[in-house]
Every structure is written in C-alpha cells, then in structure tokens.
Amino acid sequence: MRILALAISLLALSQLEAQSFGTQLFVGGLSRPVYVGSPPADYSRVMIIEQLAQRIRLVKDGVLQTTAFLTIPTASTSGNERGVLGMAFHPNYSVNGYFYVNFTDTAGNTQIMRYQRSANPDIANATGTLLFSVTQPYSNHNGGCMAFGPDGYLWIGMGDGGSGGDPSGYAQNINSQLGKMLRIDVNTPNGAQIWSNPPSNPYYGAVAGHDSIMHIGLRNPWRFSFDRWSGDLWIGDVGQNAVEEIDFLLAGTPGGKNLGWRCYEGNSPYNTTGCAAQATMTAPFYQYAQGTSGYCVIGGHVYRGNAIEGLQGTYFFGDNTSAKIWSMRRSATGGVTNFTDRTTQLDPPGTATITAVSSFGEDAAGELYICSLGTGQVFKIVPTAPSAAATLTRTTPPQLGTAINFTLSSTTNPLKGFAFAFAGGSIPGVPLPDGRTLPLNLDAIADFTLTAGNPFFPNNYGALNASGSATAQVLLPAYPPLVGMTLYGVFIVLDPAASFTINQISNPISMTLF
C-alpha cells in the first residue's frame, strides 16, 4: 500500500503541474462593479458592489437577484473614486449578521458603517450604525477596501486624501487617518461607541499619533487582502506618475510600519523633505513602471480554492488602465518568483472581454473572481480542462462535525473499481511546486464510507456506476483542534480484471477545515 500511495502522489503531481485554467462569465448587466465576495462559509451567496448605483447586489446560486441586498441612498453617485467602495463580513456573520461598508457620502467624505442582515438572509436591514467618518479634502484617493484580519480586527485602507503628490503630507502625518492602514476592534465597545481601538495599535493611548492607525505611508491602497491560509497581508498601492507597487507584510508583523509615500514612490525618491531614512521604511515587495503595463495597480488575492490545485499560494493582481493581469508567488527567501503575465490566458472565451479591472475577490470556497468595470461584468477563474481523466469534485464544505461529500466522474469504462485516498497534513509525501507536500497515503483513511458503490470492495473501495461516476463521503469529528488543518483527497480508478492496477487518477483536492 505504501508503494501504491507513492505512485499516486507522483501521478497527481505531474497532472497538477499540467492543469490549465481561464475565466468564464459569472454575471453581467452590472453598473461599475468594484467588489465581489461572500459571507464566511456561505457557499451559495456572492455579493457585488455597484459603485455609483448606491447598492450591493446578491448573486444567489449563480443567479443575480433583482432586489438589492442593500441600498445606501446617502452614498455618492458621481466621481471615478467615490461611491460605495468596499465591504467586509464579520467573521461571525452567520450568527450576528453584521457586515461593514465603506462609502463616500454626497459631500464626498468617508463613512464607515455597520449594517445587519435582516430576517430574510437575502436582504439587509436598510438602517446602519455609523462607526466613524473621515473628512476627504479632495475627490480622489479615498481608499475604500476593508477586511477582517487573522487577528479578528477590522482593517481599513485609507488613501492620502487626493489631489496629487499628497500636498498636505497626510500619509506621513501620524495624527491623520489619511494615507494609512487603520485597525479597529468592532467587538469591544468604548462607552457609547460600538467599537474601540486595539491597545496593540502602535500609537494607542499616550503614544503620540492617532489611536486607530496600524501602518502609515500609503498613497491609495485601493485593494488589499489577507491570505486566508497564512494571514499575510498584500496591498496594492496606486502610484503617482512613475511607479505602481505591491506591498507585503507577514502575518503578525507589528504595527508602525512606514510604507514610504510621499517620501518615496516605490523605491524611488519622490518628496523626501523632512523624511526619515529610507532604510527605516518598508520597501515594496514588487513594483512596475507606469506605461505599457498600466497606470493603476489593482491589488488581488492569493488563490486558496480547490478547483485548481496547482494555483495554491499564487497571488493574482492587475492594472485598471491596461487591463493586464499577473500572478506571482513569494519565494522561501522572501522574493518574487513564478511571475507570469496571465492577461491572454484569462481573456474570456467568445466575445466577452475584461476591461478596466477594478477589483479581485474570493468566495467562501476561496475561488477567485475579477471585476470588469468597463463592461459591467464579473468573471470567475476556472479550470479549462479536468486535471485528469477522472475528475474529483467536493460538493459540501469541509466543516467539522459534518460529512464532506465528493463526486467522481470518470471517462473509464463503467463498472470499474475505484479507491479514495484521504490524508492529513502531517503524513510525509511528495513535494509540490509551491513548497507544500502532497501527503497521500491509502493507509491513512479514517471514518470513510461510500454513499454509492459496490459492497464487494472493502473499506475505501467501490465501483463506478453505469454512467462512470460515483460518490463518496468522509465524516469529520467535531474536534476544535482540527480547525485550520489541511486535508487532502484523491480518487484512483482501478481495473478489477487486471489485479486492480491503476487505470486513472483524479485531480487532488485540498480542504482547510473550519
């Protein structure tokens, strides 16, 4: 069995590297989509923000709903960088129904509001509660992105207030919330205020500076994201007139980092009057010169889905003006590796086109989406061909205390036998290109049952039905220490008439338990 497991791993690795992917239209008919995302562990709902239409739309089970999830009548309805700009779901949204929206009001000022899902999960209550507002001196560089970090706090990206060149020096001013990454605690009230500033923020309390600031020196962090596996922070900071940059901070990085602006644009001096030494600032992880690559970086996400296993750990980002899309990884030594121009590969089939990329997003399963501002469409990154003749699909989420269901679809002759290998992350296996190990081992099966199959085969074995498919199920114990653990599964298709030799092998699937 050990030899068989190694063969499975080697085959899976070769097919993983060959898996191809592209994009398909997820939904169209939108007005300036600038955000796409899902509530935690909700596998049927995806939310989309229409920037100047004052609303958030719901796509339920793949269908765009005609009734808005939320309408915000006080939001701006004009301006390229104003309107409804971002949202974030509370980590405990399934229980409390709270979500947070970042928008500019009709006066152009930033409003950070808390709303709540209504008794109808497809519609939010119309009235929200103001957390705080920020006066915006100009109409541009409002930031707008929000996300809950692995620390449970709400992070808010704020631009430097606009105009050009940060004329008032807000980004380096620790008493201004402009040009900053803010971090607040929405679970701990402060008197009548429904939120508070974490004491671990670098300028908290008697320390000089605004209590809500986590990091300084940003020009316009239009889109940032946390890697849902590692907790690392990726920031796309839009440049001035020469350089676009991606910033990176490891999970757990203490507050008080200076990301450079307006002293530096990327790694190049911009206006260093009164600035500290460049060595005291955090350099960009990646930068590109404005020109053919574009003029407005759009920060993205690290892929952590299951549909395209070979993409695990790959960061996708793009540019608004050029509509280019790239991917890269962070190497073991902290540098850029596997940098790839994905623009042509992700060009949708047929007449659909991605123009004016405005945002990337991820659903509850970690699959990635791209907002096309120019065409009013959202596209999904999908595999363009199965990674093997036998295709494995996970049909239920990997939640503790429940059963994970799988479907196997095979092109082999019907009634051939199959086996399911399932293992946890601590079992030795074969290294993958992204530095992880694929720990497949047929001896590591626990609580495995077949929901369809031939009882002729013991334990993890079954038979394909007449259409060449089968289903299987893995029961997960309600054991909290397993939260965050990654499990792996793969099907092999065997030939009972030939001593159960391997006929096909499916794509491997990884699952992070919650």
C-alpha positions in Angstrom: 0.0 0.0 0.0 2.9 2.4 0.7 4.3 1.8 -2.8 0.9 2.4 -4.3 0.5 5.7 -2.3 3.8 7.0 -3.7 2.7 6.2 -7.2 -0.5 8.0 -6.6 1.4 11.1 -5.4 3.8 11.1 -8.3 1.0 10.9 -10.8 -1.0 13.6 -9.1 2.0 15.9 -9.1 2.6 15.5 -12.8 -1.1 16.2 -13.6 -1.2 19.1 -11.1 1.5 20.9 -13.0 -0.3 20.4 -16.3 -3.7 21.7 -15.2 -4.9 24.6 -17.2 -7.3 27.4 -16.3 -9.0 30.5 -17.7 -12.1 32.6 -17.0 -15.8 32.4 -17.5 -18.5 34.9 -17.2 -20.0 34.8 -13.7 -22.6 37.6 -14.0 -23.2 40.6 -16.2 -25.5 43.6 -16.5 -23.9 45.4 -13.6 -23.1 49.1 -13.1 -19.5 49.7 -12.3 -18.7 46.5 -10.2 -15.9 47.2 -7.7 -16.2 44.4 -5.1 -17.0 40.8 -5.2 -17.0 38.5 -2.1 -19.0 36.1 0.0 -20.0 35.8 3.7 -17.9 33.3 5.6 -18.8 29.7 4.9 -21.8 30.7 2.7 -21.3 28.7 -0.5 -24.5 29.9 -2.2 -24.2 33.7 -2.0 -21.8 36.2 -3.6 -22.1 39.9 -3.0 -21.2 42.6 -5.6 -20.9 46.3 -5.1 -22.1 48.6 -7.8 -20.0 51.7 -7.1 -22.2 54.7 -8.1 -25.6 52.9 -8.0 -25.7 53.2 -4.2 -26.2 49.4 -3.8 -24.9 46.0 -3.1 -26.2 43.2 -5.3 -26.7 39.5 -4.4 -25.9 36.6 -6.6 -27.6 33.5 -5.2 -26.8 30.1 -6.5 -25.4 31.7 -9.6 -28.4 34.0 -10.3 -28.3 37.8 -9.9 -31.2 38.8 -7.7 -33.4 41.7 -8.9 -33.8 43.1 -5.4 -30.7 44.7 -4.0 -29.2 43.2 -0.8 -28.6 46.8 0.4 -29.3 50.3 -0.9 -27.4 53.2 0.5 -29.2 56.4 -0.5 -26.6 58.7 1.1 -23.7 57.4 -1.0 -22.1 59.5 -3.7 -23.5 58.9 -7.2 -20.7 60.6 -9.2 -16.9 60.6 -9.4 -14.5 57.9 -10.5 -13.2 57.3 -7.0 -16.3 58.0 -4.9 -19.4 56.0 -4.1 -19.8 52.6 -2.4 -16.3 51.3 -2.3 -15.9 48.3 0.0 -17.4 45.9 2.5 -16.4 43.2 5.0 -18.4 40.5 6.7 -18.0 39.9 10.4 -16.2 36.5 11.0 -19.3 35.5 13.0 -21.7 36.8 10.3 -23.7 33.5 10.2 -24.8 34.2 13.8 -24.8 38.0 14.2 -25.4 39.1 10.6 -23.1 42.1 10.9 -21.2 43.5 7.9 -19.4 46.7 7.3 -19.5 49.1 4.4 -17.0 51.8 3.3 -18.6 54.6 1.2 -18.3 58.3 0.5 -21.4 60.3 1.2 -22.9 63.0 -1.0 -20.4 65.5 0.5 -17.5 63.2 -0.5 -16.5 62.2 3.0 -15.7 58.6 4.0 -18.3 56.8 6.1 -17.6 53.5 7.9 -21.0 51.9 8.7 -22.2 48.7 10.3 -25.2 47.0 8.8 -27.0 43.8 9.7 -28.7 41.1 7.7 -32.4 41.0 8.1 -34.6 38.0 8.9 -34.5 37.4 5.2 -30.9 36.4 4.6 -31.1 37.8 1.0 -31.8 41.3 2.2 -30.1 43.6 4.7 -31.7 46.0 7.1 -31.8 49.4 5.5 -30.6 51.4 8.5 -27.0 51.1 9.6 -24.9 52.4 12.5 -22.0 54.9 11.9 -18.7 53.8 13.4 -16.8 56.9 12.2 -16.3 59.3 9.3 -13.2 60.8 7.8 -13.3 64.2 6.0 -11.9 64.0 2.5 -10.1 67.1 1.2 -10.3 66.1 -2.5 -12.4 63.8 -4.6 -9.8 61.1 -5.2 -7.6 58.7 -3.2 -10.4 57.6 -0.9 -9.1 54.0 -0.5 -12.2 52.0 0.3 -11.1 48.5 0.9 -11.9 46.7 4.2 -11.1 43.2 5.5 -11.0 41.3 8.8 -7.5 40.2 9.6 -6.5 36.9 11.2 -6.4 38.9 14.5 -10.1 39.4 14.3 -9.8 43.2 13.9 -11.3 45.2 11.0 -8.6 46.7 8.8 -9.5 49.8 6.7 -7.3 51.2 3.8 -7.3 55.0 3.6 -5.9 57.0 0.7 -3.9 60.1 1.3 -6.9 62.4 0.6 -6.3 63.1 -3.0 -5.1 65.8 -5.3 -1.5 64.9 -6.5 1.7 64.4 -4.6 0.0 64.4 -1.2 0.2 68.2 -0.9 -0.6 68.3 2.8 1.7 65.4 3.8 -1.1 63.4 5.3 0.4 60.0 4.6 3.4 60.7 6.8 1.4 62.5 9.5 0.7 60.1 12.3 -2.1 62.3 13.6 -4.1 62.0 10.3 -6.1 58.9 9.3 -5.4 59.6 5.7 -2.7 57.6 3.8 -2.9 54.8 6.5 -3.9 51.3 7.2 -6.4 51.6 10.1 -7.2 48.7 12.5 -10.2 48.7 14.9 -11.9 46.3 17.2 -15.6 46.0 16.3 -16.3 43.5 19.1 -15.3 45.7 22.1 -17.4 48.9 22.7 -15.9 52.0 24.2 -18.7 53.6 26.2 -21.5 54.6 23.8 -19.2 53.9 20.8 -19.8 50.4 19.4 -16.1 49.9 18.6 -12.7 50.6 20.1 -9.1 50.9 19.1 -6.9 47.8 20.0 -4.3 48.6 22.6 -1.7 46.9 20.4 -2.0 49.6 17.8 1.3 51.4 17.7 0.0 54.9 18.6 -2.6 53.8 21.1 -3.1 55.8 24.3 -0.5 58.2 25.5 1.8 57.4 22.5 1.7 60.3 20.0 -0.4 59.6 16.9 -4.0 58.6 16.1 -5.1 55.5 18.1 -6.7 53.8 15.0 -3.5 53.7 12.9 -1.7 50.4 12.2 0.7 51.4 9.4 1.5 54.7 7.6 2.9 55.9 4.3 0.2 54.8 1.7 -0.9 56.8 -1.3 -4.1 54.9 -2.2 -4.4 51.3 -1.1 -7.5 50.7 -3.3 -7.4 47.0 -2.7 -5.7 44.8 -0.1 -6.2 41.3 1.1 -5.2 38.7 3.7 -4.0 35.3 2.6 -6.8 33.1 4.2 -4.2 30.4 5.0 -1.2 32.3 6.2 -2.7 35.6 7.3 -0.1 37.5 5.3 -1.1 41.0 4.1 -0.9 42.0 0.4 -1.5 45.7 -0.5 -1.9 47.2 -4.0 -0.9 50.9 -3.6 -1.6 53.0 -6.6 1.3 55.2 -7.7 1.7 58.8 -8.6 3.3 59.3 -12.0 6.1 56.7 -12.3 5.7 53.5 -10.3 2.9 51.1 -9.2 3.6 48.9 -6.2 2.5 45.8 -4.3 3.4 45.8 -0.6 3.7 42.7 1.6 3.7 42.2 5.3 4.0 38.8 7.0 1.2 37.8 9.4 1.9 39.0 12.9 4.0 42.0 11.7 3.8 44.6 14.5 2.2 47.9 13.7 4.0 51.1 12.9 5.5 50.2 9.5 6.1 53.1 7.2 5.4 52.1 3.6 7.2 55.1 2.1 4.7 57.5 0.5 5.2 60.6 -0.1 8.9 60.3 0.6 9.2 57.5 -1.9 7.1 56.3 -4.9 8.0 52.7 -5.0 11.8 52.6 -4.3 12.4 56.0 -5.9 12.6 59.3 -4.0 9.5 61.5 -4.6 9.5 64.2 -1.9 11.9 63.4 0.9 11.7 66.8 2.7 11.5 66.1 6.4 11.6 62.3 5.8 13.3 59.6 7.8 16.0 57.5 6.2 14.7 55.1 3.5 16.2 52.2 5.5 13.6 52.8 8.2 10.8 52.2 5.7 9.3 49.0 4.3 10.2 48.6 0.6 7.6 47.3 -1.9 7.5 43.6 -2.5 7.0 44.2 -6.2 6.8 47.3 -8.4 6.4 48.1 -12.1 7.0 51.3 -14.1 3.9 53.1 -15.5 3.5 52.8 -19.2 2.5 49.8 -21.2 1.9 47.8 -18.0 -0.6 50.5 -16.9 -1.1 53.3 -14.5 -3.3 52.0 -11.7 -2.4 48.8 -9.8 -5.3 46.7 -8.5 -4.3 44.5 -5.6 -5.7 41.0 -5.6 -5.8 37.8 -3.6 -3.8 34.6 -3.0 -5.5 31.7 -4.5 -6.7 29.2 -1.9 -9.5 27.4 -3.7 -9.9 23.8 -4.5 -10.8 23.8 -8.2 -7.3 24.5 -9.5 -4.9 22.8 -7.1 -1.8 23.8 -8.9 -2.5 27.5 -8.1 -2.3 27.2 -4.4 -0.2 30.1 -3.0 -0.3 32.1 -6.2 -1.1 35.9 -5.8 -3.2 37.5 -8.6 -3.3 41.2 -9.3 -3.8 43.5 -12.2 -3.9 47.1 -13.6 -7.1 49.1 -14.2 -5.9 51.1 -17.2 -4.2 48.4 -19.1 -6.5 45.5 -18.0 -3.4 43.4 -17.6 -3.5 40.6 -15.0 -0.4 38.9 -13.5 0.4 36.3 -10.9 3.4 35.6 -8.7 4.5 33.8 -5.6 6.6 34.7 -2.7 9.7 32.5 -2.5 11.1 30.8 0.6 13.6 33.6 0.8 11.0 36.4 0.6 11.4 37.4 -3.0 9.3 37.3 -6.2 9.1 34.0 -8.0 7.0 32.5 -10.8 6.0 35.9 -12.1 3.6 35.3 -15.0 1.6 37.6 -17.3 -1.9 36.0 -17.3 -3.7 38.5 -19.4 -4.1 36.4 -22.5 -4.7 33.2 -20.6 -7.6 34.9 -18.6 -9.2 36.5 -21.6 -12.7 35.1 -21.6 -13.9 32.9 -24.4 -16.2 34.3 -27.1 -16.9 38.0 -27.3 -16.6 38.8 -23.6 -13.7 41.0 -22.6 -12.2 42.1 -19.3 -11.7 45.8 -19.4 -10.8 48.3 -16.6 -10.1 45.8 -13.9 -11.4 47.3 -10.7 -11.2 44.5 -8.2 -10.4 40.9 -7.4 -12.4 38.9 -4.9 -12.9 35.4 -3.5 -15.9 33.4 -2.5 -16.4 31.2 0.6 -14.5 28.3 -1.1 -11.5 30.5 -2.0 -12.2 30.6 -5.7 -11.2 33.9 -7.4 -13.2 36.5 -9.3 -12.3 39.6 -11.4 -14.5 42.7 -11.7 -14.6 44.3 -15.2 -15.6 47.9 -14.5 -15.7 48.8 -18.2 -18.2 46.1 -19.2 -20.2 45.7 -16.0 -19.3 42.1 -15.6 -17.7 39.7 -13.1 -15.6 36.8 -14.3 -14.5 33.7 -12.4 -11.2 31.9 -12.7 -12.0 28.3 -13.5 -10.2 25.2 -14.8 -10.5 25.0 -18.5 -9.9 21.2 -18.6 -10.0 18.5 -16.0 -6.6 17.7 -14.5 -7.2 14.1 -15.1 -9.5 11.7 -17.0 -11.1 11.1 -13.6 -12.4 14.4 -12.1 -12.9 14.8 -8.3 -15.3 17.5 -7.1 -16.1 18.4 -3.5 -19.8 19.2 -3.1 -20.0 20.2 0.6 -17.8 22.4 2.7 -15.1 20.9 5.0 -16.8 21.8 8.3 -16.1 19.9 11.5 -18.9 17.8 12.8 -20.3 17.2 9.3 -19.7 15.0 6.3 -17.7 16.0 3.3 -19.2 14.7 0.1 -17.3 14.0 -3.1 -18.3 13.1 -6.7 -16.1 11.2 -9.0 -16.7 11.5 -12.8 -14.6 9.1 -14.9 -14.2 8.5 -18.6 -13.1 4.9 -18.0 -15.4 2.1 -18.9 -18.3 1.7 -16.5 -18.2 -0.7 -13.6 -14.5 -0.3 -13.0 -13.5 -0.1 -9.3 -12.2 3.0 -7.6 -10.4 3.8 -4.3 -10.2 7.0 -2.4 -7.0 8.2 -0.6 -7.5 10.7 2.1 -4.9 12.0 4.5 -4.0 14.9 6.9 -1.1 17.3 6.5 1.3 15.5 8.9 1.9 12.5 6.7 5.0 12.5 4.5 4.5 12.7 0.8 5.8 14.3 -2.4 6.8 18.0 -2.5 4.6 20.3 -4.7 5.9 23.2 -6.7 4.6 25.7 -4.2 6.7 24.3 -1.4 4.0 22.2 0.3 3.8 18.4 0.4 1.0 16.3 -1.0 0.6 13.7 1.8 -1.5 11.0 0.0 -1.4 7.6 1.7 -4.0 4.8 1.4 -3.3 3.7 4.9 -4.4 7.0 6.4 -8.1 6.7 5.8 -10.4 7.4 8.8 -14.2 7.2 9.0 -14.6 6.6 5.3 -18.0 5.5 3.9 -19.4 5.1 0.5 -22.8 6.6 -0.3 -22.8 4.8 -3.7 -20.8 1.8 -4.7 -20.4 -1.9 -4.7 -20.0 -3.5 -1.2 -17.8 -6.1 -3.0 -14.9 -3.7 -2.3 -13.9 -3.3 1.4 -13.3 -0.1 3.2 -12.3 2.7 0.8 -13.1 0.8 -2.4 -16.2 0.9 -4.5 -17.4 0.6 -8.1 -18.4 3.2 -10.7 -22.0 3.2 -11.7 -23.2 2.7 -15.3 -22.5 6.3 -16.2 -19.0 6.2 -15.0 -19.4 8.2 -11.8 -19.6 7.6 -8.0 -19.9 9.4 -4.8 -18.0 9.1 -1.5 -18.2 10.7 1.9 -15.7 11.5 4.7 -17.1 12.1 8.2 -15.3 14.8 10.2 -15.4 14.7 14.0 -16.4 17.8 15.9 -12.9 18.3 17.3 -11.9 22.0 17.5 -8.1 21.4 17.5 -8.5 20.3 13.8 -9.7 23.8 12.8 -7.2 25.2 10.2 -5.8 21.8 9.4 -5.5 21.0 5.7 -6.7 17.6 4.5 -6.1 16.1 1.0 -8.1 13.6 -1.1 -7.7 11.9 -4.5 -9.5 9.2 -6.4 -7.8 6.4 -8.2 -9.7 4.3 -10.7 -8.7 0.6 -10.6 -9.2 -2.3 -13.0 -10.6 -5.3 -11.1 -9.9 -7.5 -14.1 -6.2 -6.7 -14.0 -5.2 -7.2 -10.4 -6.6 -3.7 -9.5 -3.9 -1.9 -11.4 -4.4 1.9 -11.7 -6.5 2.9 -14.7 -6.8 6.6 -14.0 -6.2 9.1 -11.2 -8.2 12.2 -10.4 -7.1 15.7 -9.6 -6.0 16.1 -5.9 -8.2 18.3 -3.7 -7.1 20.2 -0.6 -9.5 21.2 2.1 -8.9 23.6 5.0 -11.1 22.6 7.9 -13.3 25.2 9.7 
